[in-house]
Amino acid sequence: MNFAIVGGGLAGVNAASELRRRGYDGDITLIGAEPHPPYDRPPLSKGLLLGKETPESTTVYSEEWFAEHDVDLRTGAPVTGLDTRARTLVTGGETVRYDELLIATGSQPRHLAMADESGADVVYLRTLEDSARVARHLTGSVVIVGAGWIGLEVAAAVREAGGRVTVVEMLPWPLHNVLGDEVAPMFAALHRAHGVDLRLGASVAAISHEGGRTSVRLGDGDVLHPDMVLVGIGAAADDALAAQAGVPTDRGVLADARLATAVPHVFAAGDVAVHDHPVYGRLRVEHWDTAIKQGRHAARSMMGGVEPYAEHPYFFSDQYDVGMEYVGHVAAADAEAVVVRGDPDAFRMTALWIAGGVVAAGMHANDWDATALIRPLLGRPATDAVRDPGVPLADLVTAGDA
Ligand SMILES: Cc1cc2nc3c(=O)[nH]c(=O)nc-3n(C[C@H](O)[C@H](O)[C@H](O)COP(=O)(O)OP(=O)(O)OC[C@H]3O[C@@H](n4cnc5c(N)ncnc54)[C@H](O)[C@@H]3O)c2cc1C
């Protein structure tokens, strides 16, 4: 019996550990394209840039762990072929047979063609190698295209290291699609207070590299000359292998509520999985916590489990001395109200997003007890007390609003 896992990221390695934890004693083949054992990516745009972490400290399990748990980890081994009828896959010229298969191939940064073609020093931040490239430029001048989470985290690292950074964002606010008009301005204020040149409602018209000098021309005609251009405009599911093999995909590998695909014996988890969530409907989540939990859930399903994956999406970010956590799921544009408690100007606050008359999501900045209070409110009716910023979150829970 062999359970194969394609993708040596967080979802893949957590599936392997859960299989052993649950007593599966057959073979496990964990196959990753990268030359490293599985590692955590969040430090790549945070502590690793600033030397607070090392590549070793990002590693999920030691070499000994894989030996002790009898997991056949293959690194630097992209899977190039998959035959779901014969139940085989091909890696490095070798054919591997599987009984159950997990596709955990993650996602890849979206590319900006004009950046790729410019000849300039352009970085997309996904791997340890990318992070090392960014780290080399931290004290220089950097242009970041896109004020999403990764772009803002790198901007914070550049400022903390003493470099100069311009962030160019098309939308009116950083993180606008997730946080909306009510909360996103807080992150603009945070970065401007730390000296980031934040260009909002702005576009990049052209990038060129001539005579050893990079030029980034903005839509308004301004021209910047950075040492490096970091493009952080989102990620796309890496579903190429699945699609080639005929596993149904739609901007990710389609999976049901238990993370099984429509193809027998094939499951999906992590960034690559588009799954049916019992609360949020069809969903693809690109979060660290989800990769861990879905990897484990898929492992249980591979062993015959029938439970739906019902965890609320959760993510975190750290920028300067502000830490935030967000739990739940709603596009900011779909929220009918946002209730902000605390003091956004002091970067200590909470927000609840109301949609469909219920609490759909919540976040905090530097209010570390808040996530535990927000979780029980998710899906609950947005009563007057919930909508009243004068009523503390803790009182909502004890008053039975949760
Ligand atoms: C810089 C950065 C910072 C982040 N910070 C945060 C954060 O602060 N908070 C948060 O919640 N989330 C964060 N994330 C997101 C989080 O890291 C991801 O959601 C998580 O890594 C997804 O794990 P995964 O296992 O699904 O995919 P991945 O981590 O992408 O792993 C998939 C692996 O599969 C491999 N692969 C792909 N195709 C093949 C193939 N054909 N054969 C073999 N292997 C293959 C890939 O090379 C990759 O190693 C961050 C991501 C990045 C890039």
The ligand as a Tripos MOL2 file, in Angstrom:
@<TRIPOS>MOLECULE
LIG
   53    58     1     0     0
SMALL
NO_CHARGES

@<TRIPOS>ATOM
      1 C1          6.2820   34.9490    1.1900 C.3       1 LIG1
      2 C2          5.0380   34.3350    1.7530 C.ar      1 LIG1
      3 C3          4.5610   34.7510    2.9930 C.ar      1 LIG1
      4 C4          3.4040   34.2110    3.5110 C.ar      1 LIG1
      5 N1          2.9460   34.6530    4.7210 N.ar      1 LIG1
      6 C5          1.8020   34.1650    5.2200 C.ar      1 LIG1
      7 C6          1.2960   34.6420    6.4640 C.ar      1 LIG1
      8 O1          1.8800   35.5160    7.0920 O.2       1 LIG1
      9 N2          0.1340   34.1220    6.9290 N.ar      1 LIG1
     10 C7         -0.5560   33.1600    6.2460 C.ar      1 LIG1
     11 O2         -1.6120   32.7270    6.7120 O.2       1 LIG1
     12 N3         -0.1010   32.6700    5.0740 N.ar      1 LIG1
     13 C8          1.0560   33.1540    4.5330 C.ar      1 LIG1
     14 N4          1.5260   32.6870    3.3340 N.ar      1 LIG1
     15 C9          0.7520   31.6390    2.6180 C.3       1 LIG1
     16 C10         1.1590   30.2310    3.0350 C.3       1 LIG1
     17 O3          2.5440   30.1290    3.1260 O.3       1 LIG1
     18 C11         0.6150   29.2510    2.0030 C.3       1 LIG1
     19 O4         -0.7840   29.3200    2.0800 O.3       1 LIG1
     20 C12         1.1070   27.8390    2.2280 C.3       1 LIG1
     21 O5          2.4930   27.7700    2.0540 O.3       1 LIG1
     22 C13         0.4300   26.8770    1.2820 C.3       1 LIG1
     23 O6          0.9580   25.6040    1.4720 O.3       1 LIG1
     24 P1          0.7620   24.4630    0.3740 P.3       1 LIG1
     25 O7          1.4410   23.2710    0.9170 O.co2     1 LIG1
     26 O8         -0.6520   24.3830   -0.0490 O.co2     1 LIG1
     27 O9          1.5330   25.0050   -0.9280 O.3       1 LIG1
     28 P2          3.0430   25.4040   -1.1440 P.3       1 LIG1
     29 O10         3.6340   25.9560    0.0890 O.co2     1 LIG1
     30 O11         3.0490   26.2580   -2.3770 O.co2     1 LIG1
     31 O12         3.7700   24.0280   -1.4590 O.3       1 LIG1
     32 C14         3.5130   23.3240   -2.6420 C.3       1 LIG1
     33 C15         4.7850   22.6220   -3.0700 C.3       1 LIG1
     34 O13         4.4750   21.7800   -4.1560 O.3       1 LIG1
     35 C16         5.5440   21.8290   -5.0540 C.3       1 LIG1
     36 N5          5.0870   21.3610   -6.3920 N.ar      1 LIG1
     37 C17         4.3090   22.0020   -7.2730 C.ar      1 LIG1
     38 N6          4.1180   21.2410   -8.3730 N.ar      1 LIG1
     39 C18         4.7910   20.1000   -8.1540 C.ar      1 LIG1
     40 C19         4.9920   18.9220   -8.9280 C.ar      1 LIG1
     41 N7          4.4490   18.7510  -10.1370 N.pl3     1 LIG1
     42 N8          5.7670   17.9420   -8.4030 N.ar      1 LIG1
     43 C20         6.3200   18.0660   -7.1670 C.ar      1 LIG1
     44 N9          6.1500   19.1610   -6.4070 N.ar      1 LIG1
     45 C21         5.4060   20.1610   -6.8870 C.ar      1 LIG1
     46 C22         5.9840   23.2580   -5.0360 C.3       1 LIG1
     47 O14         7.3000   23.4060   -5.5190 O.3       1 LIG1
     48 C23         5.8690   23.5740   -3.5420 C.3       1 LIG1
     49 O15         7.0630   23.3080   -2.8740 O.3       1 LIG1
     50 C24         2.6900   33.2170    2.7880 C.ar      1 LIG1
     51 C25         3.1650   32.8060    1.5250 C.ar      1 LIG1
     52 C26         4.3260   33.3510    1.0110 C.ar      1 LIG1
     53 C27         4.8130   32.9080   -0.3460 C.3       1 LIG1
@<TRIPOS>BOND
     1     1     2 1
     2     2     3 ar
     3     2    52 ar
     4     3     4 ar
     5     4     5 ar
     6     4    50 ar
     7     5     6 ar
     8     6     7 ar
     9     6    13 1
    10     7     8 2
    11     7     9 ar
    12     9    10 ar
    13    10    11 2
    14    10    12 ar
    15    12    13 ar
    16    13    14 ar
    17    14    15 1
    18    14    50 ar
    19    15    16 1
    20    16    17 1
    21    16    18 1
    22    18    19 1
    23    18    20 1
    24    20    21 1
    25    20    22 1
    26    22    23 1
    27    23    24 1
    28    24    25 2
    29    24    26 1
    30    24    27 1
    31    27    28 1
    32    28    29 2
    33    28    30 1
    34    28    31 1
    35    31    32 1
    36    32    33 1
    37    33    34 1
    38    33    48 1
    39    34    35 1
    40    35    36 1
    41    35    46 1
    42    36    37 ar
    43    36    45 ar
    44    37    38 ar
    45    38    39 ar
    46    39    40 ar
    47    39    45 ar
    48    40    41 1
    49    40    42 ar
    50    42    43 ar
    51    43    44 ar
    52    44    45 ar
    53    46    47 1
    54    46    48 1
    55    48    49 1
    56    50    51 ar
    57    51    52 ar
    58    52    53 1
@<TRIPOS>SUBSTRUCTURE
     1 LIG1         1 GROUP 0 **** ****
